[in-house]
Amino acid sequence: MTMQQMVDQLNKWAYQYYVLDDPSVPDTTYDALYDQLVLLEKQTGVVLPDSPTRRVGGEPLKGFVQHNHLKRLYSLDKVQSFGELHDWVDRVQKALGKTEFTVELKYDGLTVNVTYRNGQMTGAATRGNGVVGEDITEQVKTIRSVPLTVPFDGVCELQGEGIMRLSVLRRYNAAHPDDALKNARNAAAGAIRNLNPKVTAERNLDVVFYSNGYQEGLPVSSQTQLVDFLRSCGFLTNNVFQKAYNYEQIKAIIEQIGQDRPNYDFLIDGVVIKVNDFALREQLGYTDKFPKWAVAYKFDAEQVTTELLDVDWQVGRTGKLTPIGKMEPVELCGATIRRATLNNYGDIIRKRLKKHALVFLRRSNDVIPEVLGAAEEGGEAIERPTVCPACGSPLQQVGANLYCTNAEHCRPQIVSRIAHYCSKNACDIDGISDKTVELLVDKLGVRSVADLYDLTEEQLGSVFVSGGRESKKAQNVLLAIENSKKVPLAQFIFALGLDNVGTVTARDLAARFGSVQNLAAATAEQLVAINGVGDVVAEGIVQFFAEPQNRDILQRLDALGIHPTYLAPHTSGVFSGKKVVLTGSLQTLTRSQASKLIEQNGGETASSVSKSVNLVVVGADAGSKLDKARALGIEIIDEQQFLSLLNS
């Protein structure tokens, strides 16, 4: 194998790994060929322009050198409401008539401007003031998703956003606990604007490309063509790239992005809307600061600082104590935040949190936001509780968490366990809300989920205030309680409230053991053999079934006729043995309906496109998943073909 063949093969594997997120060979295979290349380069003294050995990072630089951009880099005008966005779309359409727009994510990182001449990367710079930036060529060379060579003979400057993925940040912080990075944006910016390129290399950054500045002979005349060109050259491009023709379509895409945002493996702070056609862009022109043909719809800030006033300790269904910070009220993501989770006492110590001191606050996936850490020194120490704040019972420490040992009589534990048992993903007892559970516990003396099945219409009517409809509501709740006896095994296992057992793990436990009795008899060794069940979860399950109180409740439920059964998934059908991804907007079915039909016909739905996926069903405005499916050669069908398969 020649040196060029080695380089080409290594770059192909790197592209599949870093851009397509679909590794085609083990790391050991890549490393073996890489080592051969390093040896050959030492023997010959030759290093090809696109050799991956150029990405390791050289000696520290003495200082940043200024770089003059070939064409000015503009920033974007911003809107922060749909009303302002509507006005912007109106202005564009009044000037241009019917217009095609593109909608993309606005990544939260550091702008990177990369220059290519005659197919080779010759420089990279920060945005700076738009005219002059800082030369960061050596730093950007270490970023593996940035091609060192491209199949283009002219001159061009391409812009992207340097980012650190959240999963990469977590791995980095786990490996560097004494040098943990606060957030992904600062981690990326700090790595790129670092005089030591090896620091950049260590942080495993990406650059997502989305724009072109100066160009000579670049064969593109629209944003769509530009993105196609970037992808054909091996660049990493936007996870969301959709076309729209009016305000309503743009708004719908933004709302969907807002829903998907918590699941992204990177930070975004908005959405960018652009006129697609470059000629129409020139017709609109620029202001002194911004292009008139693009705008950024900005999401509310996800991180703020505020004062931690005090700490309340809440007791959950497993007895675990969770500290909740009482905050000086602050606006975050369109809401006034007064309370935020502090996770556990170990986290309080690790983050150096103190009362009456400023803290960093961010939006989490939970309803209650999360405190990231101390924003200043000083304040008053937070005391570790010694007894349960609800019942005064002794506490037990397990890892970083504190637990109340009075499971049988601690009111918050009783209320939480019953409310969880009645919830939709559990036994789905309609009509019993969290507030109703509190009334059942306080007024009727309900102490366990088994007590629910002894309730009478008269008792239930006494806790409902429904304007004369108490009896009817009580009857409906009694019917829901009776129907819950037919609960499937997976939902029943979830309903038990086992610590750290969610709906997916409950489903896996049901499939493995087939009955509650078999699960109760399982050993820790048998449990950890299940994918996703670790030592802590296994020990928690074993401990649950060892508790006399829990065994008594299960015996009562069994005597009441609650014998949940395992329903094996469908194994036959048109999608038998296939993993299917749905992408884009379906017209005839909802996404949920389509997923159920796939599962009912023997298939499995997946959320992302990878090499293991067999089929991709494409609706309107499909984005990057469609592109990735094409790149991997996966079978693609539209909604009508999907329905035809079902009908056949």
Secondary structure, 3 states (H helix, E strand, C coil): CCHHHHHHHHHHHHHHHHCCCCCCCCHHHHHHHHHHHHHHHHHHCCCCCCCHHHHCCCCCCCCCCEEECCCCCCCCCEECCHHHHHHHHHHHHHHHCCCCEEEEEEECCEEEEEEEECCEEEEEEECCCCCEEEECHHHHHCCCCCCCECCCCCEEEEEEEEECCHHHHHHHHHHCHHHCCCCHHHHHHHHHCCCCHHHHHHCCCEEEEEEEEEEECCCCCEHHHHHHHHHHCCCCECCCEEEECCHHHHHHHHHHHHHHHHHCCCCEEEEEEEECEHHHHHHHCECCCCECCEEEEECCCCEEEEEEEEEEEEECCCCEEEEEEEEEEEEECCEEEEEEECCCHHHHHHCCCCECEEEEEECCCCCCCEEEEECCCCCECCCCCCECCCCCCEEEEECCEEEECCCCCCHHHHHHHHHHHHCCCCCCCCCCCHHHHHHHHHHHCCCCHHHHHHCCHHHHHHHCCCCCCHHHHHHHHHHHHHHHHHCCHHHHHHHCCCCCCCHHHHHHHHHHHCCHHHHHCCCHHHHHCCCCCCHHHHHHHHHHHHCHHHHHHHHHHHHCCCCCCCCCCCCCCCCCCCEEEEECECCCCCHHHHHHHHHHCCCEEECCCCCCCCEEEECECCCHHHHHHHHHCCEEEEHHHHHHHHHC
